[in-house]
Amino acid sequence: MVTVWRMVLLAVLLCLLLSPYLLFSTPPLISSSNSSSPSPHKTTRHHPAYDRRCYKYHTNLHAENICCRTANFSGSISMIHQCITKANAHLLKVHSSNGTSGDAGDNAARPTEAGVMGPDARGEHWALFGDSHIRYIFTAFLTRFRSPTLQYRLPDKDQWLSAATLEVTLHVNKTMQNIEARDLSANFHLTYYCDRKLTMLPKKLTEWEQHPHRSPTLIILAGALHWMLHTQKVYQSQGPEAAVALYRKDISSFKDQLARLAANTTVVFKLLDDLKRASIPNATEAINTRSNYPLYNKAALEELSGTGVIIWDSTLPLSRAYTLRCEAQPLHTPPWHHWNCLDKGHVGYILVDQYADMIINDYCNKYLNLGQDFCV
């Protein structure tokens, strides 16, 4: 009898630990316990930094990972540079062991004088595809990677400038174009592709299949919001399921390419956050109707299940809590927009900075030897 009661108590404790919704109402996503919704980690290695089941969400809008420890990368440029340096060393080792120097000769797998690996060696390159929400994450990366040697350039200007000015600009203004950033001292490249419906992505996937040494080492993707805008007429005439079907079809058209890329690249698909604009009463637009958000998230989750692409849903409870807080008290803190409640279409950097840390924890911790209890 004592053994039975111990088992019951253990089961109760496990349920409490695995429930990230003790403090907030359910975010706009099909519950992971729903049998009709495939598990995002069913066929891939568990990534606790991206999994909402691994977080306890506090009332101060802080996400605490209860599966593993997370490092704080705010102001820790030395840790980040150490991560990039070790990651590049690993890539160079793999490159050399595969004997892929090929036509590039002796210089293929060797660092150049500028600290960048040779023409056929794959270096650390993080690529972000999506709309302004992904650009916000790119901006948070600029803050995390801030150093005197961090530079950027825009497509219409063949000139590299200090990224310090760009960081300030992106917090204040909207930039609807691609942005490149680099830090040659760490052999690191970061690219934001302004690809709001992921129409540019398939072309890049084809390019990287043909030239694997040019492919990024980390890709972050999102694109549902502008599909809602794009299919508004279908939504009004045929209903939400018909509109979502077009989004699903588009993801299906390039998911095999993503699966092949995910074999050698960390590929992360970010699901739709809750937004204040989804609270508009009697809305006729799909993007302003909260009930549409779980439909798009479910479509992406199901299409990408089993591809090796990581589904990122740990931001959703944070975004829902942010929306509720903004509805109760519309805080606004320019110019860095820690709180940005006047903007109904975005969350503030109180969340976005945490999003950036989730990514860096998943990618970098394995190179930093922080300990077995840290998220990797």
C-alpha positions in Angstrom: 0.0 0.0 0.0 2.8 2.4 0.8 4.4 1.7 -2.6 1.2 2.5 -4.4 0.9 5.8 -2.6 4.5 6.6 -3.4 3.8 6.0 -7.1 0.7 8.2 -7.0 2.6 11.0 -5.3 5.4 10.7 -7.9 2.9 10.9 -10.8 1.3 14.0 -9.3 4.7 15.7 -8.9 5.7 14.9 -12.5 2.4 16.4 -13.8 3.1 19.6 -11.9 6.7 19.8 -13.2 5.6 19.3 -16.8 2.8 21.8 -16.8 3.9 25.2 -18.1 0.4 26.7 -17.8 0.0 27.0 -14.1 0.3 30.8 -14.3 -1.1 31.7 -17.7 -4.1 30.9 -19.8 -3.6 28.6 -22.8 -1.6 30.2 -25.6 -2.9 30.1 -29.2 -1.6 26.6 -30.1 -3.1 23.1 -30.1 -2.2 21.5 -26.8 0.7 19.1 -26.9 -1.5 16.7 -25.0 -4.1 16.6 -27.8 -3.9 13.2 -29.5 -4.8 14.8 -32.9 -1.7 17.0 -32.7 1.6 15.3 -33.5 4.4 15.8 -31.0 7.0 18.3 -32.4 9.8 16.2 -31.0 8.6 12.8 -32.1 11.4 11.9 -34.4 14.1 14.4 -33.5 16.5 14.9 -30.6 14.9 16.7 -27.8 15.6 20.5 -27.8 14.5 21.7 -24.3 15.4 25.4 -25.1 12.6 25.4 -27.7 10.1 23.2 -26.0 7.3 24.9 -23.9 6.9 21.8 -21.9 10.3 22.5 -20.3 9.4 26.0 -19.0 7.8 27.5 -15.9 6.5 30.9 -16.8 6.6 33.4 -14.1 4.4 36.4 -13.6 7.3 38.8 -14.3 7.3 37.4 -17.8 10.5 35.3 -17.2 10.6 31.8 -18.7 12.5 29.4 -16.3 13.6 26.2 -17.9 12.9 23.3 -15.6 14.4 20.6 -17.8 17.9 22.0 -17.7 19.9 25.1 -16.8 20.1 28.1 -19.2 23.1 30.5 -19.5 22.6 34.2 -19.5 24.3 35.6 -22.7 23.4 39.2 -22.1 26.7 41.1 -22.0 28.7 37.9 -22.4 30.3 38.5 -25.8 33.4 36.5 -24.7 31.2 33.4 -24.1 29.6 33.9 -27.5 32.9 34.3 -29.3 34.2 31.2 -27.5 31.1 29.3 -28.8 31.7 30.6 -32.4 35.4 29.8 -32.3 34.8 26.2 -31.1 32.0 25.7 -33.5 34.2 26.8 -36.4 36.9 24.5 -35.2 34.4 21.6 -35.2 33.3 22.5 -38.8 36.9 22.7 -39.9 37.6 19.2 -38.4 34.6 17.7 -40.1 35.5 19.4 -43.4 39.1 18.0 -43.2 38.0 14.5 -42.1 35.5 14.3 -45.0 38.4 15.2 -47.4 36.3 17.9 -49.1 39.2 20.1 -50.0 38.6 19.0 -53.6 39.3 21.6 -56.3 40.2 24.3 -53.8 43.6 22.8 -53.2 45.6 23.3 -50.1 43.8 26.4 -49.0 40.3 24.8 -48.9 40.2 23.9 -45.2 42.6 26.5 -43.8 41.9 29.8 -42.1 42.9 32.8 -44.2 44.9 35.7 -42.9 41.7 37.5 -42.1 40.6 34.7 -39.9 38.0 33.3 -42.3 38.2 29.7 -43.5 39.0 28.9 -47.1 36.6 29.0 -50.0 35.2 25.5 -49.6 35.2 25.4 -45.8 31.9 26.0 -44.1 32.0 28.7 -41.5 29.5 29.7 -38.8 26.6 31.5 -40.5 23.3 32.0 -38.8 20.4 32.9 -41.2 17.0 34.2 -40.3 14.1 34.1 -42.7 10.8 35.8 -42.1 8.9 39.0 -41.3 9.4 41.7 -38.8 9.1 39.3 -35.9 12.2 37.5 -37.1 13.9 40.8 -37.7 13.3 41.6 -34.0 15.2 38.5 -33.1 18.0 39.6 -35.5 18.1 42.9 -33.6 18.4 41.1 -30.3 21.3 39.1 -31.8 23.0 42.4 -32.6 22.8 43.3 -28.9 24.1 39.9 -27.8 26.9 39.9 -30.3 27.8 43.6 -29.8 31.5 44.2 -30.2 33.7 46.9 -31.8 34.4 44.4 -34.7 30.7 43.7 -35.5 29.8 45.2 -38.9 26.7 45.3 -41.2 25.8 46.1 -44.8 22.5 46.5 -46.7 21.9 45.1 -50.2 22.0 48.6 -51.9 25.3 49.5 -50.3 28.5 47.6 -50.9 30.0 49.0 -47.7 30.5 47.5 -44.3 29.6 49.8 -41.4 29.7 49.5 -37.6 26.7 47.5 -36.4 26.3 49.8 -33.3 24.3 52.3 -35.5 22.2 49.5 -37.0 21.2 48.2 -33.5 19.9 51.6 -32.6 18.1 52.1 -35.9 16.3 48.7 -35.8 14.9 49.4 -32.4 13.4 52.7 -33.6 12.6 52.2 -37.3 11.3 49.4 -39.6 13.6 48.1 -42.3 12.0 46.1 -45.0 15.2 44.6 -46.6 17.8 42.0 -46.2 20.6 42.7 -43.7 24.0 41.1 -43.4 26.2 41.3 -40.3 29.7 39.8 -39.7 32.4 39.7 -37.2 35.6 38.7 -38.8 37.5 38.5 -35.5 35.3 35.5 -34.7 34.7 34.3 -38.3 30.9 34.7 -37.9 28.2 35.8 -40.3 24.6 36.6 -39.5 22.0 37.3 -42.2 18.4 38.4 -42.0 16.4 37.6 -45.1 13.2 39.8 -45.4 11.1 36.9 -46.6 7.7 37.4 -45.2 5.9 34.5 -46.9 9.1 32.3 -47.2 9.1 32.7 -51.0 12.8 33.4 -51.1 13.6 30.3 -49.0 13.2 27.5 -51.7 15.7 29.3 -54.0 18.2 29.5 -51.2 17.7 25.9 -50.3 18.4 24.9 -53.9 21.6 27.0 -53.9 22.8 25.5 -50.6 22.2 21.9 -51.9 24.3 22.7 -54.9 27.0 24.4 -52.8 26.9 22.8 -49.3 29.9 24.8 -48.1 27.8 28.0 -48.4 24.9 26.7 -46.3 24.2 28.2 -42.9 24.9 26.4 -39.7 21.7 27.7 -38.1 18.4 28.7 -39.7 15.5 30.3 -38.0 12.2 30.5 -39.9 8.7 31.9 -39.6 6.1 33.1 -42.1 2.5 32.6 -41.2 1.3 36.2 -40.5 1.8 37.4 -44.0 0.1 34.3 -45.4 -2.9 35.4 -43.4 -2.8 38.7 -45.1 -2.1 37.1 -48.5 -5.1 34.8 -48.3 -7.6 37.2 -46.8 -10.0 37.0 -49.8 -10.0 33.2 -49.5 -10.6 33.5 -45.8 -13.6 35.7 -46.4 -15.1 33.7 -49.2 -14.3 30.1 -48.3 -13.4 30.2 -44.6 -10.3 29.8 -42.4 -9.6 26.1 -43.3 -9.3 26.9 -47.0 -6.9 29.8 -46.3 -4.8 27.6 -44.0 -4.7 24.9 -46.7 -2.8 27.3 -49.0 -0.2 27.9 -46.2 0.1 24.2 -45.6 0.6 23.6 -49.3 3.4 26.1 -49.5 5.2 24.5 -46.5 4.8 21.1 -48.1 6.4 22.4 -51.4 9.8 22.9 -49.7 9.7 20.6 -46.6 11.7 17.8 -48.4 14.5 20.4 -49.1 14.3 21.5 -45.4 14.6 17.9 -44.3 17.7 17.4 -46.3 19.2 20.6 -45.0 18.3 19.7 -41.4 20.6 16.6 -41.7 23.6 18.9 -41.4 22.1 22.2 -40.2 20.1 23.2 -37.2 16.8 24.3 -38.7 14.2 25.9 -36.4 10.6 26.8 -37.3 9.1 29.4 -35.0 5.3 29.1 -34.4 3.0 32.1 -34.2 3.0 34.1 -31.0 -0.1 35.5 -29.5 -0.5 39.2 -30.4 -2.5 42.1 -29.1 -4.0 42.6 -32.5 -5.7 39.2 -32.2 -7.9 40.7 -29.5 -9.7 43.1 -31.8 -13.4 42.5 -31.2 -15.6 41.5 -34.2 -12.6 41.4 -36.5 -13.1 40.4 -40.1 -9.4 40.0 -40.9 -7.8 36.7 -40.3 -4.7 38.2 -38.8 -6.9 40.0 -36.1 -8.8 36.8 -35.1 -7.1 34.8 -32.4 -8.9 31.5 -33.3 -6.9 31.4 -36.6 -3.5 31.3 -34.9 -3.7 27.7 -33.7 -4.8 26.6 -37.1 -1.7 27.9 -38.7 0.5 26.5 -36.0 -1.1 23.1 -36.3 -0.6 23.1 -40.1 3.2 24.0 -39.7 3.6 21.4 -37.0 2.0 18.6 -38.9 3.8 19.4 -42.2 7.2 19.5 -40.6 6.8 16.6 -38.3 9.5 14.0 -39.0 11.6 16.2 -41.1 14.3 17.0 -38.5 13.2 20.6 -38.3 12.8 21.8 -34.7 9.4 23.2 -33.8 9.8 26.3 -31.5 6.8 26.8 -29.3 8.4 27.9 -26.0 7.7 31.6 -26.8 3.9 31.1 -26.9 3.0 31.3 -23.2 5.3 34.3 -22.9 3.5 36.1 -25.7 0.1 35.4 -24.3 1.1 36.7 -20.9 2.6 39.8 -22.6 -0.7 40.5 -24.4 -2.7 40.2 -21.2 -0.4 42.5 -19.4 -0.5 45.1 -22.2 -4.3 44.9 -22.2 -4.3 45.6 -18.4 -1.6 48.3 -18.5 -0.3 49.6 -21.9 3.3 50.1 -21.0 5.6 51.8 -23.6 9.3 52.3 -23.1 11.1 53.8 -26.1 13.6 53.8 -27.7 14.6 50.2 -26.9 11.0 49.1 -26.5 11.5 46.8 -23.6 7.7 47.2 -23.4 5.9 48.2 -26.6 2.2 47.8 -25.9 1.2 50.6 -28.3 2.3 48.2 -31.1 -0.5 45.7 -31.5 1.5 43.6 -34.0 4.7 42.8 -32.0 5.9 41.9 -28.5 8.5 43.9 -26.7 12.1 43.2 -26.2 11.4 42.0 -22.7 10.4 38.8 -24.6 12.5 39.1 -27.7 15.8 39.2 -25.7 14.7 35.9 -24.1 14.0 34.4 -27.5 17.5 35.2 -28.6 18.9 33.6 -25.4 16.8 30.4 -26.1 18.5 30.1 -29.5 22.0 30.8 -28.2 21.5 28.3 -25.4 20.5 25.5 -27.7 23.2 26.2 -30.2 26.2 27.3 -28.1 26.0 25.4 -24.8 27.3 22.2 -26.4 30.5 24.0 -27.4 31.1 25.8 -24.0 31.4 22.8 -21.7 29.2 24.5 -19.1 28.2 21.2 -17.6 25.8 18.3 -18.2 22.9 20.0 -16.5 22.9 22.9 -19.1 20.5 22.9 -22.0 22.0 21.5 -25.3 
